[in-house]
């Protein structure tokens, strides 16, 4: 909730309150509330009142990167009307939350590095004031929670989360960005992989789970990544034993990367190959590895402390990832 004099309209102009009935939501849900307007010292013609959802996105320029606010959904809640001197008016609204909205809350705790807000835009005589942001708390879908709980059960530690511009290979996206949730691996993978990144892309009928396992290079060895992609319905995702699937995929990815990179000299180019290791029943069947040297940010709290462990049954129905030929294909789509 915010209340302030609208800067674009000067002293004596209208004021606005945007009140959310509940700031908590999930992807595919909606936010409801009301925009409360108070007239100033004179009558004004309101051209429109628009609400938008905004998040923070990481943008790379050459060797540097910075965060910028990006609007990813907007809707007009009122058209042209006259707001008289001293008049009070309330405009109720329901704001749909896109299925691909980034998560900001996991296990009841804020996801460090993430923010989503509702911004109110008021236009008076072609002077537009975009107002301040009302924070929104985006919780996981039950299908997403099942995957996140599995990371906690396996002992992964949360590292950081961010939103990156681009489109994922082989995944239909509505938004021009995707969220990455980064984890430190548990001790059994020490020295074999350095981190695992998790991305969700949801729609009304399907959850796509994208994984990237990263192995750092060293003075006498090359580094690389392995990718996996799962397509599954929300119902199947809730019933799946993700801990077993993740442990199997990560273990085999770590083993394959150790074979490819463990004994190779630094600066060498590994011989890329299509590595099949499917066992049916929903295990990913292929992944692709490549040289990579992305910078990362440090330190984080344990996912195991944020989510509760839960048991589920193994269900088929996954569509495994195709071979990923180039990292540029997987993380492409930069339109700027």
N, C-alpha and C positions, 0 to 999 in steps of 0.2 A: 504494500500500500504506500502511495506517496501523495503528498499534497504540497503544491508550490505555485508561486506566481509563474505563469507562462512567460518565459523570457522573450519570446519573439513578439509578444503583444504589449510589452511595457507595463509600467505601473498603472494600476486600475483596470487591467485586462482580466479576462476570465481565469478561473482556477479550476483544477481538475484533480479528482481522486480516482484511482483505479483500484478496485477492491476485488480480490479473488476470494471466492467462497472457501476454497481449499487449494493451497499451492501444490499439493501432492497430486501426481498423475502418473500414468504409464503410457508408453507408446501405443498409438491407436485409440487412445481415450480422448477425453476432452477436459478443458478447464472452463469453469463458469464463474461469473461475477457480474459486476456492474461498473460502468464509468459514470462518475458523479461530477457534473459540471455546475459551477456557480458563476453567474454573470458578474461582470465588472461594473465600471462606472457609466457604461453606455451600452446600447444595443449593438450586437455584432451578428454578422452572418457567418454561421459555421458551414464550411464547405463539405467537410467529411470528418468522421472520427474512425480511425483505423487502428487495429491491434496487430502486432507482429510478434513472432517468436524469434529470438536472437540467441546465438551462442558464440563462443570464442573459437576461432579456427587458426591453426598454425599455417603460415605461408612462408615458403622458402624463396629467397632471392639470391641466386648465386650460392655463395658459401655461407650466407647468413639466413636466419629465420626470425620471424616475429609473429605475434598473435594479433589478430584483427577481429572485430565484431562482424558477424555475418548474419543477415536476416534470411531465414529459410522458410517462413510461412507468414502470410498476412491476409487479413480479411477486414473489410469495411463493416463496422457495426452500426453506422448511421450515415445518411447522406446529408444533403443540404437542409438546414433549418435555421431559424433565427433564435438566438439566445438573448433574451431581453435583460436590461439592466437589473442586477440583483436577483435574477431568476435562478432557481435550483432545478436541475433536471438530472434524472437517473436513466442510464441506457443499459439494460441488461444484455448480457452476451453469453454465448457458448463458443469456445475456441477449440476447434479440433487440434489434436496433437498428432503430427505425422508418425507413421510407424517407424521411421528411421531416426527419430529424435534421439540425440545422445543421452545416455544415462548420467545422472548426477548423484544418485544415492544407491549404495549397495549394502545390503545387510543392515539397513537403518543408519548407516554412517555416510557422510559426504565423500564423494569420490574426488580426491585431490586433483586439481588441475582442470576440473569441469565446472561449467556454469551455463545455465539456460535461464532466460528471462522473458517476460512479456513487456513489450514496449508500446506505449500509447502515443499515437500521432494525431494531432489536432490541427486542422487547417482553417485559418480565418483570413479571408481576403488575400489569398495566395501566400500568406505568411504561415509557414509550417513549423510547429514545435513538436519534437519527437519525445520529449519527456524523459523521465528516468525509467530504469528497469525495475520491474517487480520480479524477484527471484522465484523460479519454479523448481520444484523437486521432482525429478523424473526417476521413478523406481523401475526396476526390471519387470518385464513380463514373467509369468510363471515359467515359461519355456526358457527364457534367458537365465532366470534364477537357478534352474536345474544345472546349467553349465557352470555358472559361477560357484555354486555350492561344491561342485566336483573339484574345481581348482583349490578350494579351501580344504577339502578332505584329503587331497593329495599333498598338502603342505606347501603350496605355492604362496609366495608373499607378494602382495600388491606393491607395485613400484610407482606407476604414474599412469595418467590417462590424458589423451588429447584428441583433438579433432583435426584431421588432415584433409586438404582439398584433393579431389580426384575420384576416380571410379575404379572399382575392383574388377579384375578379369573374371569373366563368366558369371557375373552377378548383376541382376537388374536393380538399378538404384533410381529412386525418385529425386534424391537430394544430391548436390554436387560435392559432397564430402562424406567421410566415414570416420567413426570413432575407433581409436586403438586403446585397449586396456593392457598395460604391460605388467608382467609378473616376473619375479625372480624364481627360478626353479628350486625344488627341494634338494636336499643333500645327495640323494642317489644319482642326480644328474650333474653333480659338481664336476667341472672340467670338461663336460661333454656338450652342454648348451649353457648359454649365458642368460637368456631370457626367452620368454614366450609372450607373443602379442596376440590378443583376442579381439576380433571384430564381429559384431552382430549386424546383419541386414535383415530386417523383418518386413513382412507384408501381411495382409489379413489371413493368408492361408499357409505361409511358410516362414521358417526361420533358417537363415543361412549363417553358419558358424565358420569363420575364416580364422585359421591359425597360422602363425609364423614362428618357427623356432630359430633362434639366432645363435650362432657360434662365433665368438671373437677370434680373429687371427692373432698371431704372435710373431716374434722375431723369426722363427723358423717354420712357421706354418701359415697357411691361408685360412681365412674365415669364410663363412657362408651362411645361407639361410635355407630352411625347408618350409614348404607351404602345404597346407591341407585345407580342404573346403568340404563342408557337410551341408546338404540340403535336406531338411526334415520338416514335417508338419509340426505345428505347436503341440498338438496332442502327443505325438510320438516323442518329441523332445522332453516333455514332462515325465514320460515313462521310461526313458532311456537311462541306463547306467553309464553316465558320462565319465565317471571316474575311471571305469575300465577302458572305455574307448580312448580317453585322453592319455591314459598311462601307456596303452599299447601304441598309439600313434607317436607320442613323444619319444618313447623308448626306441622305436624303430627309426625315427628321424634322427635321433642322437647317434644311433649306431651307424646309419648310412653316412652321416656327416663325418663321423670319426674315420670311416674308411676312405672317404674322399679327401678329407682335409688334414687328418691327424698327422700324417707323415710327410705332407707335401711342403716344399720350401715356401717361405714367405714370398709374396709377389708373384707366385706362380698362378697359372690359370688351370683350374680343375677341368677334367674332361666331363662335360655335362652329359648326363644320360637319363633315360626314362627309367625310374626305379619303381618297379611294381612290387607291392608287398601286401596285396589284399588277401583277407581271410574270410570275406563274406560277413553276413550278419551286421552290416553297418560300419565295419572298419573302413577307413579311407584306403583306397587301393593304389594311389600314386601320389608322389610329391616331387617337387623340382627344387634343386638347390642352385645357388649362384653366389658369386662374390658379392659382399656388401660391407660397407664400413660406415654405417650411419652413426652419428653422435646420439647419445642417450642421456637422460637425466636420472638422478640417483634417488635412493632412499625411500622407504615406504612402510606402511603398516601391513600386518598380515591379514590376508583374506580369510584365513581360518578363524580369526577372532571376530570377523564381521558376519559370517554366515553360519547357519547350523547345518550339520551333516545330515544327509538323508539317503535312504536306500531306494533304489528303483530297479525295475526289471529291464533286461536287454530287449530291444525291439529293433527289427530291421527297418527298411524303408529309406535308407540313406542313398543319395546319389553322390558318388565319390567324385573328387576333383579330377578334371582332365590334366594333362601335362601342362605345366606353365613354362613357356619357352623363354620369356625374357622378363626381367623385373619391370621394364618399362611398360609392358603390356598389362602387368598385374596392377601397377599403381600409376595408371595413365589418366588422361582426361583433364589436363590442365588447360583451361580455356582462356586464361588471361594472356 
